[in-house]
Amino acid sequence: MKHEHIQPETLIPDLLGVAPQVRPVLDRYGLRGCGGELGPMETLAFFAEAHEVPLPRLLGELRAALGAAPEPAETSAGPGDRIYRLFFLAGIAVTLTLGAAWGAYLLLRIAAAERFTAVGLHEVNAHGHAQIFGWVGLFVMGFAYQAFPRFKHTDLAFPRLAYASGFMMLAGILVRSIGEPLVATQAWLHLPILAAAWLEVMAVMAFVAIIFVTWRRSGKPLAFYDAYIASAMLWFVAQAVYDALYLAATLAASDRESLLKIVAQWQGSLREIQIHGFALLMILGVSQRMFHHFYGLPAPSARLSRWMLPVLNLAIVGEVLSLILMRSQGHAWSALWYGSLVVLAAAVVTLVLNWRIFAAPRESDRSLKFMRAAYAWLFVSLAMLLLLPAYQFVLLPALAPQAAAAQTGFSHAYYGAIRHAITVGFVSLMIVGVAAKVVPTLNGVDVRALSSLWGPFVLLNLGCALRVSGQVTTDLTATAFPFAGVSGCLEVTGLTLWGWHLSRLMLGWRPTAHEPDAQALLPDEAITAEHRVSAVLECYPHLLAVFVASGFKPLATPWLRKTLAPRITIAQACRIIGIDDSAFVMRLNEERMPAAKHTFSLPVIG
């Protein structure tokens, strides 16, 4: 193998297959433990972009490493190299049992009784806890433990403690979510449930400490998007402590009236910390890292991002404090609450529009549709929040003046629909999309050989739409309860299909290998963007000159032509070099016939 064979378009498995001595270079920039012996199905250009390594530096170091004596590749995974599997598998198991599945069961009971008070407070809170700690918390921890050290080109600090934090978190979730619905009749459960809550606090604190030490050891500065992740981690700790204290207060309530007072005073602010403080800021930070580097979308403005972060944090503080003060000091504090919502919504919309996430991406895969839909649901939830006063005090009294929500002055159905739009529509769809992106990569599987996951995508969005619209409509008519009730079943079915698919990948399943050249072209068949480059060249060898002249210079090298051409379609190749695939396909079809008129000899380089 020669230096000129190492090109931006060279695939990592092809490179490591013939030059394993260059692997230490890639490991130094975050490859280790990713994709198995030969690494993920990525080009060197994509790897450099995703790991924020200057491409010329990476290519230069790889070419320099070619002169080193071949050494056995270090492929055995260290303690921190596959840590995400524990957290992702546990997160899937929790949401398909104690989280989303339990929530769907509660929703069916509500639909059957046609009233939201048909289920107990501790039952609902157990479901919510499993979703925040077991679904969101476990996935955030697993992703951070796996990705953060690689993005900072270092090793995870204290990997065994990181594993221990996962088991601590899972134990706390199981005890809390199983025991809390039973506390009304089993008072002896109070102590173990409280112990479980503080065990979760310890797990969260350990997580934050490990990531902090990992960053300090890397010696690298925090990027502007890292500040969002750091803020989210502080909110993660705050909500864990708040949740444990709030649980102690609810368990100590002497009667139902005291319990309802505690809930009215403190639960709303807890949910704001969990959803807007922890989940929203974490996703905003990760999104600024992923959309640009992974999909080739416009780079976010670092200056705008830095300005928006303190604005968002102040808005969240305003939400939290105003909800507490409204109950203790009167509704005069509602102005602070609504003002905080306006600031929060304006900051989020300004930030996200700057990313242009709905623009044409340079790279695309099955995960992008989940992430885009997630942000659409985020905008829906923010719009519903801002419209809450209009709904509560104008629309609802006009449409259903005798409704309980109109009489009491607060619609639990509408507010619950807002919560669902952001927790399932935004947060869950982002988790599903990010996991669908990273799990195949970490396991060395070509995502093009996998399911597009349209089934889970449709079921989750349809379920969320039915839940949000159906729940709001229950203020107007009881006939809407069945629609809200069935929504949970749709969402759980979608999560089950997705969870089964990703769990199989993490446990060793691989898609059936296909012959790269099986999509052969017939002599009279028109070329399309979905044909593989190798199939086109096999049928029309003279078109190699067209490829090379159009910018596909690596195809002029026989070794790269042999390894690269069978793996990519024309559309993918066009995205790599940044040309329009439809125009290029049109040119190929114009040049392909009659082949006999072309005289061409394959160039040989090296």
VMD Tcl script that draws the C-alpha trace (Angstrom):
set ca {
  {0.00 0.00 0.00}
  {1.27 3.45 -0.91}
  {0.78 6.90 0.53}
  {-1.49 8.01 -2.30}
  {-3.95 5.28 -1.40}
  {-4.85 7.18 1.76}
  {-7.44 9.63 0.53}
  {-10.38 11.45 2.21}
  {-12.75 8.98 0.52}
  {-10.89 5.90 1.78}
  {-13.11 3.78 4.02}
  {-11.70 2.94 7.46}
  {-12.32 -0.86 7.15}
  {-10.56 -0.91 3.77}
  {-7.58 0.97 5.17}
  {-7.21 -1.13 8.32}
  {-7.68 -4.34 6.34}
  {-4.43 -3.77 4.44}
  {-2.55 -1.44 6.82}
  {-3.33 -2.35 10.44}
  {-0.22 -0.47 11.58}
  {-2.03 2.85 11.11}
  {-4.72 2.02 13.66}
  {-2.94 3.75 16.60}
  {-3.39 7.05 14.74}
  {-7.14 6.55 14.50}
  {-7.34 5.24 18.07}
  {-5.64 8.39 19.29}
  {-8.47 10.44 17.81}
  {-11.28 8.33 19.24}
  {-11.64 5.16 17.15}
  {-10.75 2.67 19.88}
  {-13.56 0.35 20.81}
  {-15.67 1.58 17.90}
  {-16.72 -0.78 15.14}
  {-14.67 -3.82 16.06}
  {-11.42 -4.92 14.48}
  {-11.77 -2.89 11.28}
  {-13.69 0.07 12.61}
  {-16.96 1.65 11.43}
  {-18.06 1.96 7.82}
  {-16.92 5.57 7.52}
  {-14.62 7.48 5.22}
  {-11.57 9.20 6.64}
  {-13.16 12.54 5.75}
  {-16.26 11.74 7.79}
  {-14.16 10.47 10.71}
  {-12.10 13.67 10.73}
  {-15.26 15.80 10.65}
  {-17.05 13.82 13.37}
  {-14.03 13.84 15.70}
  {-12.97 17.43 14.94}
  {-9.55 16.49 13.59}
  {-8.08 18.60 10.74}
  {-8.26 16.32 7.73}
  {-4.77 17.20 6.37}
  {-3.27 16.38 9.78}
  {-5.07 13.04 9.96}
  {-4.05 12.04 6.42}
  {-0.46 13.12 7.08}
  {-0.19 11.08 10.27}
  {-1.74 8.04 8.62}
  {0.68 8.24 5.69}
  {3.60 8.62 8.09}
  {2.40 5.55 10.01}
  {2.56 3.43 6.85}
  {6.30 3.26 7.27}
  {5.98 1.69 10.72}
  {6.46 -2.02 11.16}
  {3.11 -3.83 11.17}
  {2.01 -4.73 14.67}
  {-0.86 -6.86 15.87}
  {-3.93 -4.62 16.10}
  {-5.10 -3.92 19.62}
  {-8.75 -4.89 19.24}
  {-9.63 -6.02 22.74}
  {-12.04 -3.56 24.28}
  {-11.08 -1.87 27.51}
  {-13.50 -1.28 30.41}
  {-14.77 1.97 28.94}
  {-14.87 1.05 25.27}
  {-18.33 -0.55 25.19}
  {-19.83 0.96 28.28}
  {-22.78 2.41 26.38}
  {-24.29 -1.07 25.97}
  {-25.10 -1.43 29.68}
  {-26.89 1.92 29.76}
  {-28.66 1.63 26.40}
  {-29.92 -1.92 27.03}
  {-31.02 -0.99 30.55}
  {-32.76 2.12 29.23}
  {-34.65 0.11 26.62}
  {-35.67 -2.48 29.22}
  {-36.87 0.19 31.67}
  {-38.98 2.10 29.16}
  {-40.56 -1.08 27.77}
  {-41.61 -2.16 31.27}
  {-41.73 0.45 34.04}
  {-41.70 3.52 31.81}
  {-43.61 3.85 28.55}
  {-45.37 0.49 28.86}
  {-46.58 1.27 32.40}
  {-47.66 4.71 31.22}
  {-49.66 3.15 28.37}
  {-51.39 0.87 30.87}
  {-52.28 3.83 33.10}
  {-53.59 5.68 30.07}
  {-55.88 2.79 29.16}
  {-57.29 2.87 32.69}
  {-57.87 6.61 32.38}
  {-59.59 6.13 29.02}
  {-61.84 3.38 30.40}
  {-62.87 5.53 33.38}
  {-63.02 8.73 31.28}
  {-61.25 10.73 33.98}
  {-57.59 11.50 34.69}
  {-58.02 10.91 38.42}
  {-58.69 7.21 37.79}
  {-55.05 6.41 38.62}
  {-53.16 7.24 41.79}
  {-50.58 9.98 42.15}
  {-47.82 7.59 43.18}
  {-48.59 5.39 40.16}
  {-48.20 8.35 37.81}
  {-45.04 9.56 39.55}
  {-43.49 6.08 39.37}
  {-44.04 6.11 35.61}
  {-42.61 9.61 35.31}
  {-39.61 8.68 37.39}
  {-38.84 5.64 35.25}
  {-38.97 7.80 32.13}
  {-36.78 10.64 33.45}
  {-34.16 8.53 35.25}
  {-34.41 5.23 33.40}
  {-35.13 6.35 29.85}
  {-33.54 9.81 29.55}
  {-30.99 9.49 32.37}
  {-29.55 6.12 31.37}
  {-29.26 7.06 27.70}
  {-27.59 10.38 28.52}
  {-25.10 8.67 30.83}
  {-24.32 5.90 28.35}
  {-23.86 8.26 25.43}
  {-21.69 10.65 27.46}
  {-19.47 7.88 28.83}
  {-18.95 6.51 25.31}
  {-18.74 9.64 23.17}
  {-17.30 12.42 25.33}
  {-13.82 10.85 25.82}
  {-13.58 10.10 22.09}
  {-14.60 13.59 21.08}
  {-11.91 14.92 23.44}
  {-9.33 12.35 22.23}
  {-8.77 10.81 25.63}
  {-9.79 7.86 27.82}
  {-12.76 7.68 30.16}
  {-11.72 8.40 33.75}
  {-12.59 5.76 36.35}
  {-14.36 3.32 33.97}
  {-15.20 0.87 36.76}
  {-16.85 3.62 38.77}
  {-18.76 4.54 35.60}
  {-20.09 0.97 35.38}
  {-20.93 1.08 39.08}
  {-22.90 4.30 38.55}
  {-24.99 2.47 35.98}
  {-25.84 -0.37 38.34}
  {-26.56 2.11 41.14}
  {-28.90 4.05 38.89}
  {-30.67 0.93 37.68}
  {-31.11 -0.43 41.21}
  {-32.56 2.88 42.37}
  {-34.97 3.03 39.42}
  {-36.22 -0.53 40.00}
  {-36.86 -0.02 43.70}
  {-38.48 3.40 43.17}
  {-40.69 2.50 40.24}
  {-41.84 -0.87 41.58}
  {-42.25 0.20 45.19}
  {-43.76 3.68 44.88}
  {-47.18 2.55 43.53}
  {-47.49 0.26 46.58}
  {-46.74 2.77 49.34}
  {-50.42 3.50 50.01}
  {-50.86 -0.01 51.44}
  {-47.25 -0.97 52.30}
  {-45.81 1.62 54.65}
  {-42.67 -0.48 55.22}
  {-41.58 0.44 51.69}
  {-40.93 4.07 52.65}
  {-37.38 3.46 53.86}
  {-36.11 1.37 50.89}
  {-37.71 3.79 48.41}
  {-35.99 6.76 50.04}
  {-32.70 4.86 50.11}
  {-33.14 4.15 46.39}
  {-33.69 7.84 45.70}
  {-30.43 8.80 47.40}
  {-28.65 5.96 45.61}
  {-29.72 7.61 42.36}
  {-28.37 10.93 43.62}
  {-25.01 9.29 44.25}
  {-25.04 7.75 40.76}
  {-25.76 11.10 39.13}
  {-23.02 12.84 41.13}
  {-20.54 10.10 40.21}
  {-21.48 10.52 36.54}
  {-20.89 14.27 36.59}
  {-17.58 13.85 38.46}
  {-16.32 11.23 35.98}
  {-17.11 13.41 32.96}
  {-15.47 16.41 34.65}
  {-12.25 14.50 35.40}
  {-12.24 13.05 31.88}
  {-12.37 16.57 30.46}
  {-9.59 17.84 32.74}
  {-7.36 14.94 31.75}
  {-7.91 15.62 28.05}
  {-6.35 19.07 28.32}
  {-8.78 20.35 25.71}
  {-10.94 23.45 26.11}
  {-14.70 23.19 26.29}
  {-16.41 24.06 23.03}
  {-19.41 26.42 23.05}
  {-21.82 23.47 22.82}
  {-20.06 21.72 25.72}
  {-21.28 24.55 27.95}
  {-24.87 23.45 27.27}
  {-23.97 19.90 28.29}
  {-22.24 21.17 31.44}
  {-25.33 23.23 32.34}
  {-27.56 20.21 31.75}
  {-25.39 18.12 34.08}
  {-25.75 20.67 36.86}
  {-29.53 20.60 36.36}
  {-29.31 16.78 36.38}
  {-27.77 16.88 39.86}
  {-30.24 19.54 41.03}
  {-33.28 17.54 39.89}
  {-31.97 14.35 41.50}
  {-31.58 16.03 44.89}
  {-34.88 17.90 44.51}
  {-36.63 14.65 43.53}
  {-35.32 12.79 46.59}
  {-36.46 15.58 48.94}
  {-39.82 15.84 47.19}
  {-40.32 12.08 47.48}
  {-39.60 12.24 51.22}
  {-42.19 15.00 51.59}
  {-44.90 13.10 49.69}
  {-44.27 9.91 51.68}
  {-44.51 11.87 54.94}
  {-47.88 13.45 54.04}
  {-50.40 12.57 56.76}
  {-53.48 12.58 54.53}
  {-54.62 13.11 50.95}
  {-55.22 16.84 51.44}
  {-51.66 17.36 52.67}
  {-50.33 15.27 49.80}
  {-52.19 17.36 47.20}
  {-50.84 20.58 48.74}
  {-47.28 19.29 48.45}
  {-47.85 18.24 44.85}
  {-49.41 21.57 43.90}
  {-46.54 23.48 45.54}
  {-43.51 21.54 44.38}
  {-44.11 19.05 41.54}
  {-44.48 21.56 38.70}
  {-41.10 23.12 39.35}
  {-39.48 19.68 39.58}
  {-40.78 18.80 36.11}
  {-39.45 22.10 34.69}
  {-35.98 21.31 36.05}
  {-36.11 17.80 34.62}
  {-37.51 18.65 31.19}
  {-36.23 22.14 30.37}
  {-33.17 22.26 32.63}
  {-31.79 18.76 32.12}
  {-33.26 17.20 28.97}
  {-33.69 20.30 26.79}
  {-30.25 21.80 27.46}
  {-28.57 18.42 27.02}
  {-30.23 17.86 23.66}
  {-29.46 21.41 22.50}
  {-25.79 20.81 23.30}
  {-25.60 17.42 21.58}
  {-27.51 18.75 18.56}
  {-24.97 21.52 17.99}
  {-22.28 18.85 17.95}
  {-24.12 16.41 15.70}
  {-26.08 18.26 13.02}
  {-23.10 20.10 11.59}
  {-20.43 17.42 11.91}
  {-22.53 14.33 11.16}
  {-24.86 15.62 8.46}
  {-22.90 18.45 6.88}
  {-25.48 21.08 7.80}
  {-24.38 24.72 8.31}
  {-22.15 25.30 11.30}
  {-23.97 26.87 14.26}
  {-22.95 30.35 15.32}
  {-20.68 30.02 18.36}
  {-21.33 33.65 19.31}
  {-25.10 33.24 19.19}
  {-24.87 29.98 21.11}
  {-22.84 31.58 23.91}
  {-25.34 34.44 24.22}
  {-28.36 32.14 24.31}
  {-27.11 29.80 27.06}
  {-27.35 32.27 29.99}
  {-30.69 33.47 28.61}
  {-32.02 29.91 28.63}
  {-30.73 29.21 32.11}
  {-32.26 32.41 33.49}
  {-35.58 31.57 31.82}
  {-35.57 28.13 33.43}
  {-34.77 29.62 36.84}
  {-37.65 32.04 36.32}
  {-40.02 29.18 35.48}
  {-39.00 27.17 38.53}
  {-39.16 30.02 41.03}
  {-42.40 31.48 39.70}
  {-44.23 28.14 39.91}
  {-43.24 27.86 43.58}
  {-44.05 31.50 44.37}
  {-47.40 31.39 42.58}
  {-48.60 28.79 45.09}
  {-47.17 30.43 48.19}
  {-47.39 34.16 47.37}
  {-50.31 34.39 44.94}
  {-50.97 34.59 41.22}
  {-49.19 37.93 40.86}
  {-46.09 35.82 40.16}
  {-47.74 34.38 37.04}
  {-46.32 37.35 35.11}
  {-42.79 36.10 35.88}
  {-43.79 32.58 34.85}
  {-45.25 33.67 31.51}
  {-42.40 36.08 30.85}
  {-39.91 33.27 31.46}
  {-41.78 31.07 28.97}
  {-41.66 33.79 26.32}
  {-37.91 34.23 26.81}
  {-37.33 30.47 26.78}
  {-39.33 29.94 23.59}
  {-37.71 32.90 21.81}
  {-34.20 31.74 22.75}
  {-34.84 28.14 21.64}
  {-36.38 29.17 18.30}
  {-33.59 31.66 17.60}
  {-30.95 29.06 18.39}
  {-32.47 26.22 16.38}
  {-33.29 28.31 13.30}
  {-29.62 29.28 13.15}
  {-28.71 25.62 12.61}
  {-30.96 25.27 9.53}
  {-31.72 21.68 10.42}
  {-34.35 21.42 7.69}
  {-31.92 22.44 4.95}
  {-30.59 19.90 2.45}
  {-27.92 17.86 4.27}
  {-24.61 16.84 2.75}
  {-24.97 13.46 4.46}
  {-28.22 11.77 5.41}
  {-29.34 8.51 6.98}
  {-32.30 6.94 8.74}
  {-31.77 8.88 11.98}
  {-32.15 12.40 10.58}
  {-35.93 12.16 10.16}
  {-36.32 11.36 13.87}
  {-34.25 14.36 14.91}
  {-36.06 16.76 12.60}
  {-39.45 15.49 13.78}
  {-38.25 15.92 17.37}
  {-37.60 19.60 16.84}
  {-40.98 20.02 15.16}
  {-42.56 18.61 18.34}
  {-40.42 20.92 20.47}
  {-41.85 23.89 18.60}
  {-45.36 22.48 19.07}
  {-44.85 22.14 22.83}
  {-43.48 25.69 23.13}
  {-46.35 27.10 21.07}
  {-48.88 25.28 23.26}
  {-47.22 26.68 26.38}
  {-47.45 30.23 25.08}
  {-51.08 29.69 24.07}
  {-52.07 28.22 27.44}
  {-53.63 31.47 28.80}
  {-55.62 31.96 25.58}
  {-56.85 28.38 25.73}
  {-57.66 28.47 29.44}
  {-59.35 31.85 29.66}
  {-60.73 32.47 26.16}
  {-61.15 29.37 24.05}
  {-62.20 26.83 26.71}
  {-64.86 29.05 28.38}
  {-66.30 29.80 24.94}
  {-66.44 26.17 23.79}
  {-67.20 24.35 27.04}
  {-68.14 26.74 29.85}
  {-69.50 23.88 31.98}
  {-66.31 21.79 31.70}
  {-64.48 21.10 34.95}
  {-61.31 22.69 33.57}
  {-63.19 25.90 32.80}
  {-64.78 25.94 36.25}
  {-61.55 25.35 38.19}
  {-59.44 27.69 36.03}
  {-56.82 25.09 35.10}
  {-56.84 22.37 32.43}
  {-54.82 19.37 33.53}
  {-55.58 17.80 30.14}
  {-54.06 20.69 28.16}
  {-51.02 20.98 30.41}
  {-50.48 17.21 30.28}
  {-50.65 17.36 26.47}
  {-47.89 19.98 26.49}
  {-45.76 17.70 28.66}
  {-46.35 14.77 26.30}
  {-45.42 16.81 23.22}
  {-42.01 17.61 24.68}
  {-41.26 14.38 26.56}
  {-42.30 11.90 23.85}
  {-42.38 14.09 20.75}
  {-39.08 15.85 21.42}
  {-37.02 13.98 24.00}
  {-37.92 10.40 23.07}
  {-37.65 10.96 19.32}
  {-34.19 12.47 19.83}
  {-33.09 9.47 21.89}
  {-34.43 7.10 19.24}
  {-32.73 9.03 16.43}
  {-29.34 9.44 18.12}
  {-29.24 5.78 19.16}
  {-30.19 4.68 15.62}
  {-27.19 6.69 14.44}
  {-24.50 5.70 16.91}
  {-25.26 2.04 17.69}
  {-24.54 0.71 14.15}
  {-21.40 2.85 13.99}
  {-20.10 1.58 17.32}
  {-20.75 -2.00 16.21}
  {-19.12 -1.68 12.78}
  {-22.36 -2.16 10.84}
  {-23.07 -0.31 7.61}
  {-26.28 1.60 8.33}
  {-27.27 1.25 4.66}
  {-27.73 -2.48 5.21}
  {-30.21 -1.88 8.06}
  {-33.89 -1.11 8.30}
  {-34.86 2.51 7.69}
  {-37.05 2.35 10.85}
  {-40.06 3.92 9.17}
  {-42.36 1.71 11.27}
  {-41.19 3.12 14.63}
  {-41.09 6.62 13.15}
  {-44.73 6.52 12.01}
  {-46.00 4.81 15.17}
  {-44.26 7.22 17.55}
  {-45.39 10.33 15.70}
  {-48.92 9.04 15.19}
  {-49.18 8.02 18.84}
  {-47.89 11.37 20.03}
  {-50.27 13.26 17.73}
  {-53.25 11.22 18.97}
  {-52.24 11.72 22.59}
  {-51.74 15.47 22.34}
  {-54.87 16.18 20.31}
  {-57.02 13.59 22.08}
  {-56.02 14.68 25.56}
  {-56.80 18.33 24.87}
  {-60.15 17.37 23.35}
  {-61.17 15.52 26.53}
  {-61.87 18.99 27.97}
  {-64.66 19.27 25.42}
  {-66.04 15.72 25.13}
  {-65.55 12.38 26.83}
  {-65.59 10.66 23.43}
  {-61.96 11.76 22.98}
  {-60.70 9.51 25.80}
  {-60.42 6.35 23.63}
  {-58.20 8.22 21.13}
  {-55.89 9.35 23.90}
  {-56.00 5.85 25.38}
  {-54.89 4.02 22.24}
  {-52.04 6.47 21.64}
  {-49.89 4.87 24.33}
  {-50.19 1.46 22.67}
  {-48.98 2.90 19.37}
  {-45.99 4.57 21.02}
  {-44.99 1.45 22.96}
  {-45.25 -0.65 19.79}
  {-42.95 1.78 17.98}
  {-40.45 1.76 20.85}
  {-40.56 -2.04 20.98}
  {-39.72 -2.39 17.27}
  {-36.89 0.11 17.61}
  {-35.62 -1.39 20.89}
  {-35.61 -4.93 19.50}
  {-33.68 -3.78 16.44}
  {-30.97 -1.95 18.40}
  {-30.74 -4.57 21.14}
  {-29.98 -7.25 18.54}
  {-27.17 -5.11 17.12}
  {-25.66 -4.56 20.56}
  {-25.90 -8.28 21.34}
  {-24.04 -9.35 18.21}
  {-26.60 -9.71 15.41}
  {-25.43 -8.62 11.96}
  {-27.43 -8.13 8.77}
  {-26.99 -10.72 6.06}
  {-24.10 -9.70 3.87}
  {-25.07 -8.80 0.34}
  {-22.99 -9.01 -2.78}
  {-21.86 -5.47 -3.55}
  {-22.17 -6.01 -7.29}
  {-25.49 -7.87 -7.13}
  {-27.23 -4.75 -8.44}
  {-25.82 -5.34 -11.90}
  {-26.69 -3.12 -14.83}
  {-28.01 -4.51 -18.07}
  {-26.47 -3.02 -21.22}
  {-29.63 -1.09 -22.15}
  {-30.66 -0.16 -18.60}
  {-30.61 3.50 -17.56}
  {-28.25 4.47 -14.76}
  {-29.85 5.81 -11.56}
  {-28.42 7.53 -8.50}
  {-29.04 4.36 -6.46}
  {-26.78 2.17 -8.61}
  {-23.43 1.35 -7.09}
  {-20.38 2.86 -8.75}
  {-18.90 -0.61 -9.31}
  {-22.03 -1.78 -11.18}
  {-21.83 1.22 -13.51}
  {-18.13 0.73 -14.21}
  {-18.55 -3.00 -14.78}
  {-21.23 -2.42 -17.42}
  {-19.69 0.76 -18.90}
  {-15.92 0.79 -18.24}
  {-15.45 3.86 -20.44}
  {-17.43 5.95 -17.94}
  {-14.46 5.89 -15.56}
  {-13.11 8.88 -17.45}
  {-16.35 10.76 -16.72}
  {-16.11 9.92 -13.02}
  {-12.48 11.03 -12.76}
  {-13.04 14.22 -14.76}
  {-16.02 15.11 -12.53}
  {-13.95 14.97 -9.34}
  {-13.94 11.28 -8.38}
  {-10.14 11.20 -8.58}
  {-9.67 8.27 -6.12}
  {-11.33 5.99 -8.70}
  {-8.29 6.47 -10.91}
  {-6.29 4.43 -8.38}
  {-6.90 0.69 -8.95}
  {-6.76 -0.18 -5.22}
  {-9.27 2.48 -4.25}
  {-11.46 1.63 -7.23}
  {-11.56 -1.98 -6.08}
  {-12.41 -1.18 -2.45}
  {-14.47 2.00 -2.70}
  {-16.62 1.54 -5.81}
  {-18.54 -1.57 -4.65}
  {-19.51 0.08 -1.37}
  {-21.11 3.34 -2.39}
  {-23.93 4.43 -4.66}
  {-23.66 7.27 -7.14}
  {-25.80 9.43 -4.86}
  {-23.48 8.82 -1.91}
  {-20.40 9.47 -4.03}
  {-21.86 12.76 -5.25}
  {-22.55 13.85 -1.68}
  {-18.93 13.10 -0.72}
  {-17.48 15.46 -3.32}
  {-20.36 17.93 -3.23}
  {-21.92 17.75 -6.72}
  {-25.53 17.40 -7.81}
  {-26.35 13.72 -8.32}
  {-29.24 14.28 -10.74}
  {-27.08 16.32 -13.13}
  {-24.24 13.80 -12.88}
  {-26.55 10.83 -13.53}
  {-27.93 12.64 -16.57}
  {-24.40 13.08 -17.89}
  {-23.59 9.41 -17.28}
  {-26.65 8.34 -19.24}
  {-25.73 10.68 -22.09}
  {-22.21 9.21 -22.24}
  {-23.03 5.54 -21.71}
  {-24.33 4.77 -25.23}
  {-23.12 3.78 -27.65}
  {-20.23 2.36 -25.71}
  {-18.52 1.19 -28.89}
  {-17.77 4.79 -29.90}
  {-15.62 5.34 -26.81}
  {-11.98 4.42 -26.68}
  {-10.61 4.32 -23.20}
  {-7.88 2.67 -21.23}
  {-7.96 2.50 -17.47}
  {-5.39 4.77 -15.89}
  {-2.96 3.09 -13.60}
  {-1.53 5.05 -10.73}
  {1.10 3.61 -8.49}
}
mol new
graphics top color blue
foreach p $ca { graphics top sphere $p radius 0.5 }
foreach p [lrange $ca 0 end-1] q [lrange $ca 1 end] { graphics top cylinder $p $q radius 0.2 }
display resetview
